[in-house]
């Protein structure tokens, strides 16, 4: 397949999502960024409301609404600073959920709660429905890839990173000594929404084994087979899809 190209203001970027994992793309896009004063506190690529802690979406109040047709309709707006080519890439990511789940993203009319998709400082999203407008940042330089769009939208739908799963110590070993100090909090276990699914080394929510490494040594290694494919997803896995459908009763 030929690589896909798109224009930013002064740069033509190649869509290499077929070659790079979502973890690699996110690490590159969010490296050394300085959020603007009006942006939220970030933990990796997760935006944290000031009045909440780092726990994931675990209550029905942070899920999006089920409509009478049984589907979950999630309103969104796409900022007008994206080019038509960039909008098409974002739209492809939004539409991909309808192919395998009951999630239906649609353009906002006058709904109170909605996703505001913007090019801000890197790639990030809140976890779960927050109420009113909530930003999903897809920076024009670094975030416009199918895998990163799916990743951030899964955050918005209520999911956290695979490596923070409550049962992760049964599946991966975290090498704390290799992690950049200010990113260690991104590896803390939390009460994730596992939905009865197994740990998924190839989840689009799983970072790669060198994520946030300070010394080029692995920060995570799977076991018992350390050579298993790990953190290399370029799109949602079957487990990601099953988990999402179970959470929303699809």
Buried (B, 14 or more C-beta within 10 A) or exposed (E): EEEBEBEBEEEEBEBEBEEBBBBBBBBEBBEEBEBEEEBBEBBBBBBBEEEEEBEBBBEEEBBBEBEEEEBBBBBBBBBEEBBEEBBEBBBEBBEBBEEBBBBBBEEBEEBEBBBBBBBBBBBBBBBBBBEEBBBBBBBBEBBBBBBBBBBBBBBBBBBBBBBBBEEBEEBBEBBEEBBEEEBEEBBEEBEBBBBEBEBBBBBBBBBBBBBBBEEEEBBBBBEEEEEEEBBBBBBBBEBBBBBBBBBBEB
